[in-house]
Structures are given as C-alpha cells and as structure tokens.
C-alpha cells in the first residue's frame, strides 16, 4: 500500500496521536520533530530513523539510542509468535560517541530526505547536550558529598 493512502487512513486517528491545546502532536519513535504531519510521520515511511533517549542506566556515557526501520527484505514474520509488532525496528545504542551516530544518520538518509536528516541530527545534538548537563550535575553532586 502506498504511503499516501496509509497517511490518509491514520492521520486523524492512530496510537501515536496526541491532541492538546489545539495542537496535533505525535509520540511516534521515528518522528524526530514531534509534529503530526505527512513528512514527519516515520511509522509510514520505509526509510525512517528515530533518536530516542534510553531509560534505565544513568551511568552510561550516552543515554541515546538510534531506532531504525528494518527494510522489508530483512523482516521475518514469525506466525507462531503472539506478540508481533506492526513496526519492525532495530535499535543501535550510541556507544562510540555522537559523531559516529551522526554518520549513521547521514548514511541512512543520504541526500533524499535532507529535512528529516537535519531534524534527526538536531535531536541527537539536543539529547547529547542534556546528557552533558546531567553528567556535570552528577559530578558536582559527588564532589559536594565528599566535602
């Protein structure tokens, strides 16, 4: 089914849709802007990548994951499994720094979707800044406890 037909079906009602104060937002993990539009909706497109913060361990260097859509040739549907997902994705933890993650994002989007590439890179930078502030605050708190 084409992406435009899927968008027409799900634009008014889907699991990721949030309507507050006259705004229509999206909690889609592949949507890096948070705005519910055809261009930003990632669960419809075949070439999508999301930048999400990890939950859990706070002592990691980077608490950022890249969630990428798997291409259809690599999707293996297990018919026996009851818990099947509608969006097949692979998660890549950012272990080797933000520069490596930015290279992955640039390779994934190439030159076809520059707007989505910029949005993903912007979200990656913002999450990295917030992690740096969190790490600085943890170090300052640890020094204050030692005194």
N, C-alpha and C positions, 0 to 999 in steps of 0.2 A: 504494500500500500504506500502511496506517496506521502511525503512529509506534509504537504499542504492539506491533504484530506485528513490526516491524523490531527493536525493543528485545529482544523475546523471542528472536529469532534470533541477535543479535550480543552479547548481554550476557555470555555465557560465553567467547566466542572472537571477537576482532577484532584488527585490526592495531595498534590504539592501547592495548590492554590490557597492563598491567604488574602482575604479582603478586610482591610482595616482603614477607617477614616477616609473612605473614598479612594484608597489606593489598592491596586491589584498587584500583589507580590507573589513570589514563588519561593518555595523551600527546596526546590529541585537540587540534588547534589551536583548536577552538571551545569547549573545556571550560576555563573560567576558574578552576575550583577544583581540578582535578586528581583529583577523586574519581569513580570509575566508578559513577554512578547514573543512573536514567532521566531525572531532571530536569536533570542537568548535562551529559548527553551531547549535544554540539552537532551532530555529523555526521548525526544522525537528524532533528532539528527543522528546520523551514523558516525560522524566524526566529532565526538564530544569529549572534553576533559574537564574535570572539576577539581578545584583546590579546596580541601576541607581540613579543618583542624582536627587533630586526634583527641580522643578522650581517654582518660586513664592516667598513664605515667606522666608525671610532671617533671621528672629529672632527665628527660630526653633533651638532646641538643635542639632539635627542631620538632615541634609538635604539629607537623604538616604532612598530609597525605595527598597524593595525586590519584584521583579516581578516573580511569579511562574506560570508555566504551570498548568492549571487545568487538572485533569485526565479525560478521556473520559466518565466515568460513571457520572460525575457531569456536563458535558456540556449539556446545554439546548438550543437548537437552536430555536429561535423564527422566524417562517417562515413569519410572518407578518411584522417584522421589516425590513426596507430597509437598515439600516446601520448595517450590520453584519460584524464581524471581522473574519479573517481567523485563527487567533491565539487567543485562549481563555486563558486569564490570570487573575490572582488575584494579587492585589497589597497590600503589607504589609508595612506600614510605620515603620521605626525604631524609636520607642519612648522610649523603655526601655534600650537603650544602645547597643553598638556594640557586647557585649558578648552574649546577647540574640539573636541577628541576626546571629551570628556565630553558635550558637546552632541549629537554624532553618536550616541553610545551611548544617551543618553536618548531621542532621536527614534526610534532603531531599535527599542528595546524598548517604548516607550510606557508604558502602565500595565498591560500584560498580564502581563509576566514581571518583577516587581519584584525577586525573588530573584536572577535572572540578571543584571539590571541592576546591582544592588549588587555582585555578585561581579566583574563586568567593571570597574566603577569602582574597586573596591578593588585589583584587579590593575594597573590603569592608574596609580594613585597609588603603589603599591609599586615599579613599574618606573621611574617618574619620580624617586622618592627615590633609588633605586640609581644612576640616571644622574647625579643631582646629586652624590652622594658620589664617583662616578668622575671627574666633571669637576673637583671640588675637589682630589682627589688628583693629577690631571694638572697642575693649575695649581701646586700645591705642589712637585711634582717639577720642573717647569720653572723655578720660582724658585730651587730648590736647585741646579740645574745652572748657573744664571747666576752664582752666588756663587763 
